Structures are given as C-alpha cells and as structure tokens.
Amino acid sequence: MDRASPKLPSFCLNRITTARVKVQPPPPAPPEAKPPPSEQPEEAIKNPKEEAVDEAVCGRRIMIVAEATPESKTALLWALSHSVQSNDAIGLVAIVKPSKRGESSIPGRDLENREKSTAMFDKEKAQERLSKLSGGVAVLKHRIAEQKKEQNSNLRLYQQDAADDDNFLLQLREYDVDRQENQIFQSMELQKVFCMNGGSGDLSYAKNSTIQNVIVSSTKSIREDAVKEFYCTFFPENMMIAELGCSSGPNAVFSTLDIMEAVEQRCRQLCRPPPEFHLLLNDLPANDFNTIFRSLPELLADRSQSCGQFFVSGVPGSFYGRLLPSKSLHFVHSSSSLHWLSQVPPELQDDSNAPLNKGKIYVSKTSPPCVAKAYLVQFQRDFSMFLKCRAKEIVAGGHMVLTFMGRRRGSDPAGLEYSYPWELLSDALLDMASKGIIKDEKINGFNAPYFSPSLDEVAEEIEREGSFSIRTLDVFEANWDAVYGRKTMSGELSHAKRMAKGVRAVVESMIKNQFGEDIMDELFTRYTSLLEEYYSKNEAQVTNIVTALIRK
C-alpha cells in the first residue's frame, strides 16, 4: 500500500509508524466543521439513539481523540487494534498544535481546549474507556479478522455528520485502513515454511510421532463417547468427519478409524446399517499429504466388508479460516495441533520493530511480562477464530473433540514443566551463539508460533465465543513411560533421544528457515544433552488439554 503523501498534521494516521496499521493518504480536507462545545469527548461516545439500533447491523459510533503526543498516539493505535469492528463508524477528532502564525489549525479549537483534551486522554483512561465500550478486546479483533477473511473487505473509518445530538465532531477524513494486511502476510509466510518433516525416513514425522500417538490413544474413549452420542441422536445416512492438523503420520488415520469403528459398533447393537463416511484430512498446504494417502491401503486393509463405505479427501489450508461449506460437518477431531498459532504474536516487537524477547524463543522466566501477554492475546485471537469458523461448518448438534498442549488451572506459562522443550532449545541455540556458530541477532529475531493455554484460558474463550457447549474439558499428562515402561539407568538418555528427534521432526522447517540447514545436526545433539539432564531430575511427560464440544 502506497504511503507517499503530502505533509499532514501530526495527528494523521499515516504519520504513526507501526507494522500493524497501514493507511492510504487522506483525501482533500472537507469544509470547515462547526466549532464544538467544550464537553469532554467521552460523553460523546455514548449516543442513546445509536444504542437503540442493532449493533450487529449498523455498528457503533466511536469518537477517538488524536493529539500529537506519544500518549495520544499510543491510545489511538490501541483503539484501532483493539476496539473497532468493520461496521463501526469511527470519528477521528483532530486536536493539533497551533500553526506557525499562532492560529489553531482547526477553527474554533484553541490551545486551552487542546490541553484539556490531552490531559484527559492519557493512555490508561483511553484503554479503560474503550475497553468498556468494546465489550472485550479479543472478541472485536476476531470479528475484524473474520470480516476480512470472509468478505475480503477493508476496515473503513467513515466521516460522520457533525450536526448530531452531541454536536461534537470537528474535522473528519475518510481513510481506508487494512489492519489485518500485515498479520495476514505474516500468517501466509508461516504457512509456507512450517510443516512436519515429510516422508518416512529416520527424521520424518511419521517415524517420530510416538508421543502424539500416546496422546491420541489417551483420548480414545472421549472421541468414541462423543461420536456415539451424536450418531444416536441424529442417525445420519452419511457422516462427514474432519481431521484438522492431520500432519503426515499415521496418527490421524488411527483416530478417524476409532471414530468410524465406534459408530459401526453402535450400529450393530441397534441392528442398523452403518452410514457412509467421508473423511476430510486437513493441514497446511506444505504438508506431505502423499505420505498419508500412500499409507491408507495398509492401514485400512483390516476393515471388513460389513463396515460402512468411506471416502477420503485432502483439504489443504489453515484451520484458522474457513475450510468447508456451511453446516457440512458432523464430527471434527484435532489432536496436537491447536497449540500452534497462526503467526508469531506481532506484539513481540516494539514500535521500532526491536525484539522484546531477546535471548529466548518462547515465554521464559526471564521474559518481560508483555511477552506472556502477547502470546495469550494471539491465542485468544486464533482460538476464537477457529471456533467461529467451525461453528459455521458444523451442523447444530455436531460434536468436536480437540486435544492440544496446555497447562493446569492458574499455572504460569513460563513454568519449566510446560515450557522446557522451548527453554532447552533456546539454551542450545545460545550455547552455539556463545561459540560464534550463529549470531545472537538470529536468536533475538526468532519466536515460536506456539502457546500452551491453561484450562481456564480455554474455557473462557469457548464461553466467550458462545457457539459451543462444553461436554468435556480436562487436563492430562502424556508420558513416555506409557510406551517404553519405567525408567532404567539409561532410560533418561533414551527418552531424551526420542524427544529430541520428535521435536526436530516438528520444528525443523522453522528452525532451518531462520538459522540455516547446516547447524541442524549440531543443534539437536546439544538439545539431546540438555534433555538428558532435564529428564534425570524430572518426568518425561507433556501436559495436554482435551475438550469435547457440542454445536449449539
């Protein structure tokens, strides 16, 4: 988007430097507006006539003061990124310094009034006022993102009529603002470089997804109970089942087989013919779908002729957007996927694009508080968007079972029991940087697009989005000992090797894109040693959240 423009007053949007707000130059200034009364701006925000109109149809009218101070610029950016929806009408009230001739740049507004407005429009008050107005920061962000994805439309700030009951508006200009443009670009870039290691070789995800298989096995009863409940309620002749984040290993096929077999078992008990199954396997476009499809004949060879017919399709794309037609799905399953974010949180950089989480690649005890907050906000955006999209695709009464890395209630995201895979990986990178193998700047510029939410944070987002009722919400530990037995004298080393190869199969594409392919072997050798030390003192396990939801 072109940023070139003539010299403008300092309150204008295109004078505010940020990676997350992009604007076009404003058109020529409109005729002079009538001088306003001296009422405070916050009173003008509330209009009883507007409140009587359906917000979902007509939107709201929001007044934002834009004054040439750092505090006001911060508040304006905050308002644009946290409070507005695509159908809102935003009034930008220009409060500017006097011109060189000593006259106010806006007729009727003198320096005294400007100072009064500035004093009351500090950052904290603006955030408090606009937060109350918006009814929730995360929800509004999701609405804008949804509007962008579905209608491919820009968020617009429209000029308002100054002759309203409040008689407050001074001077307005019309802007085209694409708030989501940069974030969508970042998300697309991540989709290009992020995928599990394909194929069936020694470092492939198919050969190194044992812990993911443990997780799938641990939630089998929850999946079976959910799909049986759905089938016995609706008895569909055809069942559409989606596996979201299927990756390139056999685990996705195992979970869908469990789902089909549970339905077929209930059909035999009820003396009913089984339905036809349509299995939809989804992952990012870079995923190795061919490995899954090549494995299907062998994995499905044991199904008897009496079982229901099934059809398999691949659906490439991000599950943080729409994937399928409205009301087309009966059952959705996703395992070990939703802890991956759509993008690295953009708030991990300051206004000058300097990194805020130096020396770390995820939330750490040494990270500034804003880092954990940025990750939580990004999770809220993404998870709410995921729920909104699935709500449109799933029929009423349809079920969804989701399993992903998480934390127990009230826990710290920087707690080592939850963050140790990333903490130790950053330690391995820092060790290599100390020896001059890689540069510190490369580490500072890399953050994992990952977040393990707490049980409370997941429940809160489900309830806030409102399209699903919670059937099950629980937390459990997936332990290597469930596969390989209790630890022996050399058990820690074997756990460490398996975990290191598993992590490499998952994140190598991202790490390689940032640091280069040449360091991979040495990096994961160091990582294995750090994991070995950690497992000598701690359990070889990861915490997961599982939730079963029903479409209202």
Rosetta blueprint (number, residue, H / E / L):
1 M L
2 D L
3 R L
4 A L
5 S L
6 P L
7 K L
8 L L
9 P L
10 S L
11 F L
12 C L
13 L H
14 N H
15 R H
16 I L
17 T L
18 T L
19 A L
20 R L
21 V L
22 K L
23 V E
24 Q L
25 P L
26 P L
27 P L
28 P L
29 A L
30 P L
31 P L
32 E L
33 A L
34 K L
35 P L
36 P L
37 P L
38 S L
39 E L
40 Q L
41 P H
42 E H
43 E H
44 A H
45 I H
46 K L
47 N L
48 P H
49 K H
50 E H
51 E H
52 A L
53 V L
54 D L
55 E H
56 A H
57 V H
58 C H
59 G L
60 R L
61 R E
62 I E
63 M E
64 I E
65 V E
66 A E
67 E E
68 A L
69 T L
70 P H
71 E H
72 S H
73 K H
74 T H
75 A H
76 L H
77 L H
78 W H
79 A H
80 L H
81 S H
82 H H
83 S L
84 V L
85 Q L
86 S L
87 N L
88 D L
89 A E
90 I E
91 G E
92 L E
93 V E
94 A E
95 I E
96 V L
97 K L
98 P L
99 S L
100 K L
101 R L
102 G L
103 E L
104 S L
105 S L
106 I L
107 P L
108 G L
109 R L
110 D L
111 L H
112 E H
113 N H
114 R H
115 E H
116 K H
117 S H
118 T H
119 A H
120 M H
121 F L
122 D L
123 K H
124 E H
125 K H
126 A H
127 Q H
128 E H
129 R H
130 L H
131 S H
132 K H
133 L H
134 S H
135 G L
136 G L
137 V H
138 A H
139 V H
140 L H
141 K H
142 H H
143 R H
144 I H
145 A H
146 E H
147 Q H
148 K H
149 K H
150 E H
151 Q H
152 N L
153 S L
154 N L
155 L E
156 R E
157 L E
158 Y L
159 Q L
160 Q L
161 D L
162 A L
163 A L
164 D L
165 D L
166 D L
167 N L
168 F L
169 L L
170 L L
171 Q L
172 L L
173 R L
174 E L
175 Y E
176 D E
177 V E
178 D L
179 R L
180 Q L
181 E H
182 N H
183 Q H
184 I H
185 F H
186 Q H
187 S H
188 M H
189 E H
190 L H
191 Q H
192 K H
193 V H
194 F L
195 C L
196 M L
197 N L
198 G L
199 G L
200 S L
201 G L
202 D L
203 L L
204 S L
205 Y L
206 A L
207 K L
208 N L
209 S L
210 T H
211 I H
212 Q H
213 N H
214 V H
215 I H
216 V H
217 S H
218 S H
219 T L
220 K H
221 S H
222 I H
223 R H
224 E H
225 D H
226 A H
227 V H
228 K H
229 E H
230 F H
231 Y H
232 C H
233 T H
234 F H
235 F L
236 P L
237 E L
238 N E
239 M E
240 M E
241 I E
242 A E
243 E E
244 L E
245 G L
246 C L
247 S L
248 S L
249 G L
250 P L
251 N H
252 A H
253 V H
254 F H
255 S H
256 T H
257 L H
258 D H
259 I H
260 M H
261 E H
262 A H
263 V H
264 E H
265 Q H
266 R H
267 C H
268 R H
269 Q H
270 L H
271 C L
272 R L
273 P L
274 P L
275 P L
276 E E
277 F E
278 H E
279 L E
280 L E
281 L E
282 N E
283 D E
284 L L
285 P L
286 A L
287 N L
288 D L
289 F H
290 N H
291 T H
292 I H
293 F H
294 R H
295 S H
296 L H
297 P H
298 E H
299 L H
300 L L
301 A L
302 D L
303 R L
304 S L
305 Q L
306 S L
307 C L
308 G L
309 Q L
310 F E
311 F E
312 V E
313 S E
314 G E
315 V E
316 P E
317 G L
318 S L
319 F L
320 Y L
321 G L
322 R L
323 L L
324 L L
325 P L
326 S L
327 K L
328 S L
329 L E
330 H E
331 F E
332 V E
333 H E
334 S E
335 S E
336 S L
337 S L
338 L L
339 H L
340 W E
341 L L
342 S L
343 Q L
344 V L
345 P L
346 P H
347 E H
348 L H
349 Q E
350 D L
351 D L
352 S L
353 N L
354 A L
355 P E
356 L L
357 N L
358 K L
359 G L
360 K L
361 I L
362 Y L
363 V L
364 S L
365 K L
366 T L
367 S L
368 P L
369 P H
370 C H
371 V H
372 A H
373 K H
374 A H
375 Y H
376 L H
377 V H
378 Q H
379 F H
380 Q H
381 R H
382 D H
383 F H
384 S H
385 M H
386 F H
387 L H
388 K H
389 C H
390 R H
391 A H
392 K H
393 E H
394 I E
395 V E
396 A E
397 G E
398 G E
399 H E
400 M E
401 V E
402 L E
403 T E
404 F E
405 M E
406 G L
407 R E
408 R L
409 R L
410 G L
411 S L
412 D L
413 P L
414 A L
415 G L
416 L H
417 E H
418 Y H
419 S H
420 Y H
421 P H
422 W H
423 E H
424 L H
425 L H
426 S H
427 D H
428 A H
429 L H
430 L H
431 D H
432 M H
433 A H
434 S H
435 K L
436 G L
437 I L
438 I L
439 K L
440 D H
441 E H
442 K H
443 I H
444 N H
445 G L
446 F L
447 N L
448 A L
449 P L
450 Y E
451 F L
452 S L
453 P L
454 S E
455 L H
456 D H
457 E H
458 V H
459 A H
460 E H
461 E H
462 I H
463 E H
464 R H
465 E H
466 G L
467 S L
468 F E
469 S E
470 I E
471 R E
472 T E
473 L E
474 D E
475 V E
476 F E
477 E E
478 A E
479 N E
480 W L
481 D H
482 A H
483 V H
484 Y H
485 G L
486 R L
487 K L
488 T L
489 M L
490 S L
491 G H
492 E H
493 L H
494 S H
495 H H
496 A H
497 K H
498 R H
499 M H
500 A H
501 K H
502 G H
503 V H
504 R H
505 A H
506 V H
507 V H
508 E H
509 S H
510 M H
511 I H
512 K H
513 N H
514 Q H
515 F H
516 G L
517 E H
518 D H
519 I H
520 M H
521 D H
522 E H
523 L H
524 F H
525 T H
526 R H
527 Y H
528 T H
529 S H
530 L H
531 L H
532 E H
533 E H
534 Y H
535 Y H
536 S L
537 K L
538 N L
539 E L
540 A L
541 Q E
542 V E
543 T E
544 N E
545 I E
546 V E
547 T E
548 A E
549 L E
550 I E
551 R E
552 K L
